[in-house]
Amino acid sequence: MRIADLIRPFQRVDDAPPQTLGRFIGWCLNGSWGMLWVAGLTSAAAGVMDVLTALLLGWVIDVTSTARPDTFWTDQVFLIASLFVFFMVLRPLIFGASAATNNVIVQPNLGPQVLGRLHRWTMGHSVRFFDDDFAGRIAQKQMQVSAAVTEIASEFINTICFALASLVGSVVLLVAIDWRIALLLLAWVLSYLAMIRWFMPRIRLRSKARANARSMLGGQVVDTITNIKTVKLFAHDAHEDRVALNAMAEFRERAVEFGYLSAWFRVALMTVGGAVPILLIGGTIWLWSLGQASTGDIAAAGAVSLRLSQMTGWVSFTLMAMYSSLGEVEDGMRTLTPPHELTDAPNATALVVTKGGIVFEDLTFTYGRVVGGVSNVSVTIAPGQKVGLVGASGAGKSTFVSLLLRLYDPSGGRVLIDGQSVAQVTQESLRRQIGMVTQDTSMFNRAARDNIRYGRPDASQAEVEDAAKKAEAHEFIQHLRDNNGRSGYDAFLGERGVKLSGGQRQRIALARTILKNAPILVLDEATSALDSEVEAAIQDALDIAMEGKTVLAIAHRLSTIARMDRIIVMDKGRIVEDGTHDSLLAAGGLYARYWNRQSGGFIGIMDAAE
């Protein structure tokens, strides 16, 4: 086994991330503590090497000040051998071990470990969580926190453990020279810690503000680029430029505030760091003048003081970076780790669909606002029944489907599939039993094959192509070619399928759903982006895909659902009509008015958002 595998970064942790900073960092690092201790101890051993170097320097000076030059090499064999072993064997081995544990074992593993846990937790959030934030900001927060936690752990090992060991070793060395010199060092340490205690909390707060401003800027830029076609179509380049500049100005102000504090910190640091050589060298010279210290003691104290003075800057700026990282971790923790709104029940079981019957029982859900949602709706859909949902925007159709998929929990009532409440089964098993094609079809920036195979990852190439043929997608897929020279089913489709037309995206989405072959099928404006000729061509494929399944189809183009077994008409969150196409036309109600009003088969869309 490679030493890099001593930490297993992808081990699963199912506990919820804590909401306090220290415990959250512990959650991120859980499972790696053993190797973190090993890395810290090897770094501490490397820190002791500096003290031993000063000790050896003092020893050499004391010996050479009294030894005879002509017999030095024969009289001091032990000293020479000790220097050789220390500098050529022991010191390289200790520093090499410290570098290996930190750079090979710790750093390459902690980033993936933290990112994997955060990503898994973030993926468990409800749709509402993602609706309320920038996609780019959420992604940036994940990367920000994983990098910051890795930085904190790595720098603590590489710097703090090293420095503490050096400090303790220095105190021991100075006590051996004279306890009064050690007291001077301890007094200096107290003043140094007082400075750190004043600056670091302020650095943490300003770093947190800077990190938040940076993520907002990143989210704004990603949002603009993601919607670049809309920006171009509405000629709003200048508007988006102003929005971005405002976000940049906010980030700049937070960065300037952080910069001022950093500058004052450096002044204080240089002042405190400059005091240690004065105290230690001056104090040892004073003892020498009294005959209580040797020249070797002066050299040893001088070497220690100069090293501590240099280390002061290194440690302080590392601490500043660590506190900055703490601010970034805290900022990301607040964004990414709220409790999940939608969780599986403690005793949730896998959904078993034997027939496909669906019952909506006294459902109420309003999205927390006045318009939209459903109110006290009850519907029973028989197994294998094909049901169309009709209504103007805001009538509650999409809410119906969202509650069936448990993308939200209703504020009242329940949804049953074959007698099983969707709230009492696992979300994963529920959504595996429902195939869906939406109006806003998203594609992954992956191969066409992978986008179709998303419906069933273990499907063969032949099965993928068969599904594509049924969805009338096979022919245009064969002519695809991306900018890296990949073609056909290997061609990448671009972010959100940007390289395809709306109709092509929906045909790939249909192929994906056909391949999934779930017992319940939801079509949410599944053919809205298709022209009439293509829609007619794939209607037979849809009929095959719907055979033996319970189907819920939403459409503004009524011609696409006129052949359904049953049509439910919704208005303002309630069911106002329910029947076949012919019976609803004969009734002369809302459905009949929709049908008669249509020109080209579309319902007049209201302004209200659903």
C-alpha positions as CSV (number, residue, x, y, z in Angstrom):
1,M,0.0,0.0,0.0
2,R,1.3,3.5,-0.8
3,I,1.8,5.9,2.1
4,A,-0.7,8.2,0.2
5,D,-3.4,5.7,1.0
6,L,-2.9,5.8,4.7
7,I,-5.8,8.3,4.7
8,R,-9.0,7.1,3.0
9,P,-10.5,10.4,1.7
10,F,-13.7,8.9,0.3
11,Q,-15.0,7.1,3.4
12,R,-18.6,7.9,3.9
13,V,-19.8,10.0,6.8
14,D,-23.6,10.2,7.2
15,D,-23.7,12.4,10.3
16,A,-25.0,15.9,9.7
17,P,-22.3,18.7,9.7
18,P,-22.3,20.6,13.0
19,Q,-23.2,24.2,13.1
20,T,-20.3,25.4,15.3
21,L,-16.9,26.1,13.8
22,G,-14.7,23.8,15.9
23,R,-17.0,20.8,15.7
24,F,-17.6,21.4,12.0
25,I,-13.8,21.3,11.3
26,G,-13.7,18.1,13.4
27,W,-16.5,16.7,11.2
28,C,-14.5,17.5,8.1
29,L,-11.3,15.8,9.4
30,N,-13.0,12.9,11.1
31,G,-11.3,9.6,10.0
32,S,-7.9,11.3,9.4
33,W,-6.9,12.1,13.0
34,G,-4.3,9.2,13.3
35,M,-2.2,10.4,10.4
36,L,-2.7,14.0,11.4
37,W,-1.1,13.2,14.8
38,V,1.8,11.4,13.0
39,A,2.3,14.4,10.7
40,G,2.2,16.8,13.7
41,L,4.8,14.7,15.6
42,T,7.2,14.5,12.7
43,S,6.9,18.2,12.2
44,A,7.6,18.8,15.9
45,A,10.7,16.6,15.6
46,A,11.9,18.7,12.7
47,G,11.3,21.8,14.9
48,V,13.6,20.3,17.6
49,M,16.4,20.0,14.9
50,D,16.8,23.8,14.9
51,V,17.4,23.8,18.7
52,L,19.9,21.0,18.4
53,T,21.7,22.9,15.7
54,A,22.1,25.9,18.0
55,L,23.3,23.5,20.8
56,L,25.9,21.9,18.5
57,L,27.1,25.4,17.4
58,G,27.6,26.4,21.0
59,W,29.4,23.1,21.7
60,V,31.7,23.6,18.7
61,I,32.6,27.2,19.7
62,D,33.3,26.1,23.3
63,V,35.5,23.3,22.2
64,T,37.4,25.3,19.6
65,S,38.1,28.1,22.0
66,T,40.2,25.7,24.2
67,A,41.4,23.0,21.8
68,R,44.8,22.9,20.3
69,P,44.6,23.4,16.5
70,D,47.3,20.9,15.7
71,T,45.6,18.0,17.5
72,F,41.9,19.1,17.0
73,W,41.0,16.5,14.4
74,T,42.4,13.6,16.4
75,D,41.2,14.8,19.8
76,Q,37.6,15.7,18.7
77,V,36.7,12.6,16.7
78,F,33.4,12.2,18.6
79,L,32.4,15.8,18.0
80,I,33.2,15.5,14.2
81,A,31.3,12.2,14.0
82,S,28.3,13.7,15.8
83,L,28.2,16.7,13.5
84,F,28.3,14.4,10.4
85,V,25.6,12.0,11.7
86,F,23.3,15.0,12.7
87,F,23.6,17.0,9.5
88,M,24.0,14.2,6.9
89,V,21.7,11.5,8.4
90,L,19.4,12.5,11.2
91,R,18.4,16.0,10.1
92,P,17.6,15.0,6.4
93,L,15.6,11.9,7.6
94,I,13.5,13.9,10.1
95,F,12.8,16.8,7.6
96,G,12.1,14.2,4.8
97,A,9.6,12.4,7.0
98,S,7.9,15.6,7.9
99,A,7.6,16.7,4.3
100,A,6.3,13.2,3.3
101,T,3.6,13.1,5.9
102,N,2.3,16.6,5.2
103,N,2.8,16.7,1.4
104,V,2.0,13.1,0.4
105,I,-0.3,11.9,3.1
106,V,-2.2,14.9,4.5
107,Q,-2.6,17.6,1.8
108,P,-3.6,15.4,-1.2
109,N,-6.2,13.6,0.8
110,L,-7.8,16.2,3.0
111,G,-9.1,18.4,0.1
112,P,-11.0,15.5,-1.6
113,Q,-12.2,14.3,1.8
114,V,-13.7,17.6,2.8
115,L,-15.1,18.4,-0.6
116,G,-16.7,15.0,-1.0
117,R,-18.5,15.3,2.4
118,L,-19.7,18.8,1.6
119,H,-20.8,17.9,-1.9
120,R,-22.7,14.9,-0.6
121,W,-24.4,17.0,2.0
122,T,-25.2,19.8,-0.4
123,M,-26.7,17.3,-2.9
124,G,-29.1,16.3,-0.1
125,H,-30.7,19.7,0.1
126,S,-34.2,20.3,-1.3
127,V,-34.8,22.0,-4.6
128,R,-35.8,25.2,-2.6
129,F,-32.2,25.5,-1.3
130,F,-30.8,25.7,-4.9
131,D,-33.6,27.9,-6.0
132,D,-32.6,30.5,-3.4
133,D,-29.0,30.8,-4.3
134,F,-26.5,31.1,-7.2
135,A,-25.3,27.8,-8.5
136,G,-21.8,29.3,-9.0
137,R,-21.8,30.6,-5.4
138,I,-22.7,27.2,-4.0
139,A,-20.0,25.5,-6.0
140,Q,-17.5,28.1,-5.0
141,K,-18.3,27.7,-1.3
142,Q,-17.7,24.0,-1.5
143,M,-14.2,24.5,-3.1
144,Q,-13.5,27.4,-0.7
145,V,-14.2,25.4,2.4
146,S,-12.3,22.3,1.3
147,A,-9.3,24.4,0.4
148,A,-9.5,26.4,3.7
149,V,-9.8,23.3,5.9
150,T,-6.9,21.7,4.2
151,E,-4.9,24.9,4.6
152,I,-5.7,25.1,8.3
153,A,-4.7,21.4,9.0
154,S,-1.6,21.6,6.8
155,E,-0.3,24.8,8.2
156,F,-1.0,23.8,11.8
157,I,1.2,20.7,11.2
158,N,3.8,22.4,9.1
159,T,4.1,25.6,11.1
160,I,2.5,25.5,14.6
161,C,3.7,22.1,15.6
162,F,7.2,22.9,14.3
163,A,7.3,26.3,16.0
164,L,5.9,25.0,19.4
165,A,8.6,22.3,19.4
166,S,11.3,24.9,18.6
167,L,10.0,27.2,21.3
168,V,9.9,24.4,24.0
169,G,13.3,23.2,22.9
170,S,14.6,26.8,23.1
171,V,13.3,27.3,26.6
172,V,15.0,24.0,27.7
173,L,18.3,25.2,26.1
174,L,18.2,28.6,27.7
175,V,17.3,27.1,31.1
176,A,20.5,25.1,30.7
177,I,22.4,28.3,30.1
178,D,20.7,30.3,32.8
179,W,17.1,30.4,34.1
180,R,17.0,34.2,33.9
181,I,17.5,34.1,30.1
182,A,14.6,31.6,29.8
183,L,12.4,34.0,31.8
184,L,13.2,36.7,29.3
185,L,12.1,34.4,26.5
186,L,8.9,33.6,28.3
187,A,8.2,37.3,28.9
188,W,8.7,37.9,25.2
189,V,6.3,34.9,24.3
190,L,3.6,36.5,26.5
191,S,3.9,39.8,24.7
192,Y,3.8,38.0,21.3
193,L,0.7,36.1,22.3
194,A,-1.0,39.3,23.4
195,M,-0.4,40.8,20.0
196,I,-1.7,37.7,18.2
197,R,-4.8,37.6,20.5
198,W,-5.6,41.2,19.5
199,F,-5.1,40.9,15.8
200,M,-6.3,37.4,14.9
201,P,-10.1,37.7,15.7
202,R,-10.2,40.9,13.7
203,I,-8.4,39.3,10.8
204,R,-10.9,36.4,10.9
205,L,-13.9,38.7,10.8
206,R,-12.5,40.8,7.9
207,S,-11.5,37.6,6.1
208,K,-15.0,36.3,6.4
209,A,-16.4,39.5,5.0
210,R,-13.9,39.4,2.1
211,A,-14.7,35.7,1.4
212,N,-18.5,36.4,1.3
213,A,-17.9,39.3,-1.1
214,R,-15.7,37.2,-3.3
215,S,-18.3,34.4,-3.5
216,M,-21.1,36.9,-4.3
217,L,-18.9,38.3,-7.1
218,G,-18.2,34.8,-8.4
219,G,-21.8,33.9,-8.3
220,Q,-22.8,37.1,-10.2
221,V,-20.2,36.4,-12.9
222,V,-21.3,32.8,-13.3
223,D,-24.9,33.8,-13.4
224,T,-24.2,36.3,-16.2
225,I,-22.2,33.8,-18.2
226,T,-24.7,31.0,-17.7
227,N,-27.4,33.3,-19.2
228,I,-25.2,35.0,-21.8
229,K,-27.7,34.3,-24.6
230,T,-30.4,36.2,-22.7
231,V,-27.9,39.0,-22.1
232,K,-27.2,39.3,-25.8
233,L,-30.8,39.0,-26.9
234,F,-31.8,41.8,-24.6
235,A,-28.7,43.9,-25.4
236,H,-27.9,44.2,-21.7
237,D,-24.1,44.0,-21.8
238,A,-23.8,47.4,-20.2
239,H,-26.3,46.5,-17.5
240,E,-24.5,43.2,-16.6
241,D,-21.2,45.1,-16.6
242,R,-22.6,47.5,-14.1
243,V,-23.9,44.7,-11.9
244,A,-20.5,43.0,-12.0
245,L,-18.6,46.2,-11.3
246,N,-20.8,46.8,-8.2
247,A,-20.0,43.3,-7.0
248,M,-16.3,44.0,-7.7
249,A,-16.4,47.3,-5.9
250,E,-17.9,45.5,-2.8
251,F,-15.2,42.9,-2.9
252,R,-12.5,45.6,-3.4
253,E,-13.7,47.5,-0.3
254,R,-13.6,44.3,1.8
255,A,-10.1,43.5,0.5
256,V,-8.9,47.0,1.3
257,E,-10.2,46.7,4.9
258,F,-8.3,43.4,5.1
259,G,-5.2,45.0,3.6
260,Y,-5.1,47.9,6.2
261,L,-5.3,45.4,9.0
262,S,-2.6,43.3,7.4
263,A,-0.2,46.3,7.1
264,W,-0.6,47.2,10.8
265,F,-0.1,43.6,11.7
266,R,3.2,43.6,9.9
267,V,4.4,46.7,11.7
268,A,3.5,45.2,15.1
269,L,5.1,41.9,14.1
270,M,8.4,43.4,13.1
271,T,8.6,45.4,16.3
272,V,7.9,42.4,18.6
273,G,10.1,40.1,16.5
274,G,13.0,42.5,16.7
275,A,12.9,42.4,20.5
276,V,13.8,38.8,20.9
277,P,17.5,39.0,19.7
278,I,18.0,42.1,21.9
279,L,16.7,40.3,25.0
280,L,18.4,36.9,24.5
281,I,21.8,38.0,23.1
282,G,22.0,41.1,25.3
283,G,21.1,39.0,28.4
284,T,23.6,36.3,27.6
285,I,26.4,38.9,27.0
286,W,25.5,40.4,30.4
287,L,25.9,37.0,32.0
288,W,29.2,36.5,30.1
289,S,30.4,39.8,31.5
290,L,29.8,38.4,35.0
291,G,31.6,35.2,34.2
292,Q,28.3,33.2,34.3
293,A,28.1,32.2,30.5
294,S,30.6,31.1,27.9
295,T,31.1,32.3,24.4
296,G,29.5,29.1,23.2
297,D,26.4,30.1,25.3
298,I,26.3,33.5,23.5
299,A,26.5,31.8,20.2
300,A,23.8,29.3,21.1
301,A,21.5,32.0,22.5
302,G,22.2,34.1,19.4
303,A,21.4,31.3,17.0
304,V,18.1,30.6,18.9
305,S,17.1,34.2,19.1
306,L,17.8,34.8,15.4
307,R,15.8,31.7,14.5
308,L,12.9,32.7,16.7
309,S,12.9,36.2,15.3
310,Q,12.7,34.8,11.7
311,M,10.2,32.3,12.8
312,T,8.0,35.0,14.3
313,G,7.2,36.4,10.9
314,W,6.7,33.0,9.4
315,V,4.4,31.9,12.2
316,S,2.5,35.1,12.4
317,F,1.7,35.2,8.7
318,T,0.8,31.6,8.8
319,L,-1.6,32.3,11.7
320,M,-3.0,35.2,9.8
321,A,-3.6,32.9,6.8
322,M,-5.1,30.3,9.1
323,Y,-7.5,32.8,10.7
324,S,-8.4,34.0,7.2
325,S,-9.1,30.4,6.4
326,L,-11.2,30.1,9.5
327,G,-13.3,33.0,8.3
328,E,-13.7,31.4,4.9
329,V,-14.7,28.1,6.6
330,E,-17.2,29.8,8.8
331,D,-18.7,31.7,5.8
332,G,-19.0,28.5,3.8
333,M,-20.4,26.6,6.7
334,R,-23.3,29.0,7.1
335,T,-24.2,28.7,3.5
336,L,-23.8,24.9,2.9
337,T,-24.7,23.2,6.1
338,P,-28.2,24.2,7.2
339,P,-30.3,21.1,8.1
340,H,-31.9,19.4,5.2
341,E,-35.5,20.5,4.7
342,L,-36.5,17.2,3.1
343,T,-35.3,14.1,4.9
344,D,-36.2,10.4,4.7
345,A,-38.4,9.3,7.6
346,P,-36.4,7.4,10.3
347,N,-38.0,4.1,9.3
348,A,-38.3,4.9,5.6
349,T,-38.4,1.9,3.3
350,A,-37.9,1.5,-0.4
351,L,-41.0,2.2,-2.6
352,V,-42.4,-0.9,-4.2
353,V,-44.6,-0.2,-7.2
354,T,-46.7,-3.2,-8.2
355,K,-49.6,-1.4,-10.0
356,G,-48.9,2.3,-10.2
357,G,-52.0,3.7,-8.6
358,I,-51.7,7.3,-7.3
359,V,-53.8,9.1,-4.7
360,F,-53.6,12.8,-3.9
361,E,-55.4,13.2,-0.6
362,D,-56.5,16.7,0.6
363,L,-53.2,18.3,-0.6
364,T,-52.4,21.8,0.3
365,F,-49.2,23.6,-0.6
366,T,-48.5,27.3,-1.3
367,Y,-44.7,27.9,-1.6
368,G,-45.1,30.3,1.3
369,R,-46.9,32.9,-0.9
370,V,-50.4,33.9,-1.9
371,V,-50.4,32.9,-5.6
372,G,-49.5,29.4,-6.8
373,G,-49.7,26.0,-5.3
374,V,-52.7,23.8,-4.6
375,S,-55.5,23.9,-1.9
376,N,-57.4,20.9,-0.6
377,V,-57.0,18.8,-3.8
378,S,-58.0,15.2,-3.8
379,V,-57.5,13.0,-6.9
380,T,-57.3,9.2,-7.4
381,I,-55.5,8.0,-10.5
382,A,-56.0,4.3,-11.3
383,P,-53.0,2.1,-12.2
384,G,-52.1,2.4,-15.9
385,Q,-54.3,5.5,-16.4
386,K,-53.1,8.3,-18.7
387,V,-54.1,11.6,-17.2
388,G,-53.6,15.1,-18.6
389,L,-53.3,18.2,-16.5
390,V,-54.6,21.4,-18.0
391,G,-54.7,24.9,-16.6
392,A,-53.2,28.4,-17.0
393,S,-49.9,29.3,-15.5
394,G,-50.2,29.4,-11.7
395,A,-53.1,26.9,-11.7
396,G,-51.1,24.3,-9.7
397,K,-50.1,21.7,-12.3
398,S,-46.4,21.7,-11.7
399,T,-47.0,21.8,-7.9
400,F,-49.0,18.6,-8.4
401,V,-46.0,16.9,-10.0
402,S,-43.5,18.4,-7.5
403,L,-45.5,16.9,-4.6
404,L,-45.7,13.5,-6.3
405,L,-41.9,13.5,-6.7
406,R,-41.5,14.9,-3.1
407,L,-39.5,17.9,-4.2
408,Y,-41.5,19.6,-1.5
409,D,-43.5,18.4,1.5
410,P,-47.2,19.5,1.5
411,S,-48.4,21.7,4.3
412,G,-51.5,19.5,4.4
413,G,-52.6,16.1,3.1
414,R,-50.5,13.3,1.6
415,V,-49.5,11.5,-1.6
416,L,-49.8,7.8,-1.9
417,I,-48.4,5.4,-4.5
418,D,-49.9,1.9,-4.3
419,G,-51.0,2.7,-0.8
420,Q,-47.5,3.9,0.3
421,S,-47.1,7.5,1.5
422,V,-44.3,9.2,-0.4
423,A,-43.2,10.7,2.9
424,Q,-42.6,7.3,4.4
425,V,-40.4,5.9,1.6
426,T,-36.8,6.8,0.7
427,Q,-36.6,9.7,-1.8
428,E,-34.2,7.8,-4.0
429,S,-36.4,4.8,-4.4
430,L,-39.4,7.1,-5.1
431,R,-37.7,9.0,-7.9
432,R,-36.3,5.8,-9.4
433,Q,-39.9,4.7,-10.0
434,I,-40.9,7.9,-11.8
435,G,-39.6,8.8,-15.2
436,M,-39.9,12.5,-16.1
437,V,-39.4,14.8,-19.1
438,T,-39.7,18.5,-18.2
439,Q,-40.3,21.6,-20.3
440,D,-36.9,23.1,-19.2
441,T,-34.7,20.2,-20.2
442,S,-31.1,20.4,-18.9
443,M,-28.2,18.4,-20.2
444,F,-24.9,17.6,-18.6
445,N,-21.7,18.7,-20.4
446,R,-20.9,15.1,-21.1
447,A,-21.2,12.7,-24.1
448,A,-24.6,12.3,-25.7
449,R,-24.4,8.6,-24.7
450,D,-23.9,9.5,-21.0
451,N,-26.8,11.9,-21.1
452,I,-29.1,9.2,-22.4
453,R,-27.6,6.5,-20.1
454,Y,-28.4,8.8,-17.1
455,G,-31.8,7.1,-17.2
456,R,-30.1,3.7,-16.6
457,P,-26.4,3.8,-16.0
458,D,-25.9,0.1,-16.7
459,A,-27.6,0.2,-20.1
460,S,-25.6,-1.2,-23.1
461,Q,-24.8,0.9,-26.2
462,A,-27.5,-1.0,-28.2
463,E,-30.1,-0.1,-25.5
464,V,-29.0,3.5,-25.6
465,E,-29.3,3.7,-29.4
466,D,-32.7,1.9,-29.3
467,A,-34.0,4.5,-26.9
468,A,-32.6,7.3,-29.0
469,K,-34.3,5.9,-32.1
470,K,-37.7,5.7,-30.4
471,A,-37.3,9.3,-29.4
472,E,-36.3,10.3,-32.9
473,A,-32.9,11.4,-31.7
474,H,-30.6,8.8,-33.2
475,E,-30.2,10.5,-36.6
476,F,-29.1,14.0,-35.4
477,I,-26.9,12.4,-32.7
478,Q,-24.9,10.6,-35.4
479,H,-24.1,14.1,-36.9
480,L,-22.9,15.7,-33.7
481,R,-19.3,16.9,-33.4
482,D,-17.7,18.8,-30.5
483,N,-14.7,21.2,-30.5
484,N,-12.4,18.4,-29.4
485,G,-13.2,16.2,-32.4
486,R,-15.5,13.8,-30.6
487,S,-18.5,12.8,-32.7
488,G,-21.8,10.9,-32.6
489,Y,-22.6,9.4,-29.2
490,D,-19.2,10.4,-27.9
491,A,-19.7,14.2,-28.6
492,F,-20.1,16.4,-25.6
493,L,-23.3,18.5,-25.5
494,G,-21.9,21.7,-23.8
495,E,-23.1,23.3,-20.6
496,R,-26.8,22.6,-20.1
497,G,-26.8,21.2,-23.7
498,V,-26.2,24.6,-25.2
499,K,-24.9,23.1,-28.5
500,L,-28.4,21.5,-29.1
501,S,-31.6,23.1,-30.2
502,G,-34.5,23.0,-27.7
503,G,-36.1,20.2,-29.7
504,Q,-32.9,18.2,-29.8
505,R,-32.5,18.5,-26.0
506,Q,-36.1,17.3,-25.4
507,R,-35.6,14.3,-27.7
508,I,-32.5,13.3,-25.7
509,A,-34.5,13.8,-22.5
510,L,-37.2,11.6,-24.0
511,A,-34.7,8.9,-24.9
512,R,-33.3,9.1,-21.3
513,T,-36.8,8.6,-19.9
514,I,-37.6,5.8,-22.3
515,L,-34.4,4.0,-21.3
516,K,-35.3,4.4,-17.6
517,N,-38.6,2.6,-18.2
518,A,-40.1,3.6,-14.8
519,P,-43.7,2.4,-14.0
520,I,-44.9,6.0,-13.5
521,L,-44.3,8.6,-16.3
522,V,-44.5,12.3,-15.9
523,L,-44.5,14.5,-19.0
524,D,-44.2,18.2,-18.2
525,E,-44.6,20.0,-21.5
526,A,-42.5,17.2,-22.9
527,T,-43.1,18.1,-26.5
528,S,-43.3,21.9,-26.1
529,A,-40.0,22.5,-28.0
530,L,-40.8,20.2,-30.9
531,D,-42.4,21.3,-34.1
532,S,-45.6,19.6,-35.2
533,E,-43.9,17.3,-37.6
534,V,-41.3,16.0,-35.1
535,E,-44.0,15.8,-32.4
536,A,-46.1,13.6,-34.7
537,A,-43.1,11.4,-35.5
538,I,-42.4,10.7,-31.9
539,Q,-46.0,10.4,-30.8
540,D,-45.9,6.7,-31.6
541,A,-42.7,6.3,-29.5
542,L,-44.5,8.1,-26.6
543,D,-47.4,5.8,-27.0
544,I,-45.0,2.8,-26.7
545,A,-43.3,4.5,-23.7
546,M,-46.6,5.1,-22.0
547,E,-47.9,1.5,-22.5
548,G,-48.6,-0.2,-19.2
549,K,-47.6,2.9,-17.2
550,T,-49.4,5.4,-15.1
551,V,-49.0,8.7,-16.9
552,L,-49.3,12.3,-15.7
553,A,-49.0,14.8,-18.6
554,I,-48.9,18.6,-18.4
555,A,-49.4,20.5,-21.6
556,H,-50.5,23.9,-22.8
557,R,-50.9,22.5,-26.3
558,L,-54.1,20.6,-25.8
559,S,-53.7,18.5,-28.9
560,T,-50.9,16.6,-27.2
561,I,-53.2,15.4,-24.4
562,A,-56.5,15.1,-26.1
563,R,-55.9,11.3,-26.5
564,M,-55.4,10.8,-22.7
565,D,-57.8,8.6,-20.8
566,R,-58.7,11.5,-18.6
567,I,-58.2,15.2,-18.3
568,I,-58.1,17.2,-15.1
569,V,-58.6,21.0,-15.4
570,M,-57.1,23.1,-12.7
571,D,-57.7,26.8,-11.8
572,K,-56.2,28.8,-8.9
573,G,-54.9,25.7,-7.2
574,R,-58.1,23.7,-7.4
575,I,-59.6,21.0,-9.6
576,V,-62.5,22.5,-11.5
577,E,-63.2,19.9,-14.2
578,D,-62.4,16.2,-14.6
579,G,-63.3,13.9,-17.5
580,T,-62.5,12.8,-21.0
581,H,-61.7,15.2,-23.8
582,D,-65.1,14.6,-25.4
583,S,-67.1,14.9,-22.2
584,L,-65.3,18.1,-21.2
585,L,-66.0,19.6,-24.6
586,A,-69.6,18.7,-24.3
587,A,-69.8,20.3,-20.8
588,G,-68.9,23.6,-22.3
589,G,-66.8,24.7,-19.3
590,L,-63.2,26.0,-18.8
591,Y,-61.6,23.2,-20.9
592,A,-64.0,23.9,-23.8
593,R,-63.2,27.6,-23.7
594,Y,-59.5,26.8,-23.7
595,W,-60.0,24.4,-26.7
596,N,-62.1,26.9,-28.6
597,R,-59.7,29.8,-27.8
598,Q,-56.6,28.0,-29.0
599,S,-54.9,29.0,-32.2
600,G,-52.4,26.4,-33.1
601,G,-53.2,24.4,-29.9
602,F,-51.9,26.6,-27.1
603,I,-53.7,27.8,-23.9
604,G,-53.5,31.5,-23.3
605,I,-50.9,31.9,-20.7
606,M,-51.7,34.0,-17.7
607,D,-49.2,36.4,-16.1
608,A,-49.2,34.6,-12.8
609,A,-46.1,32.4,-12.2
610,E,-46.6,28.8,-11.2
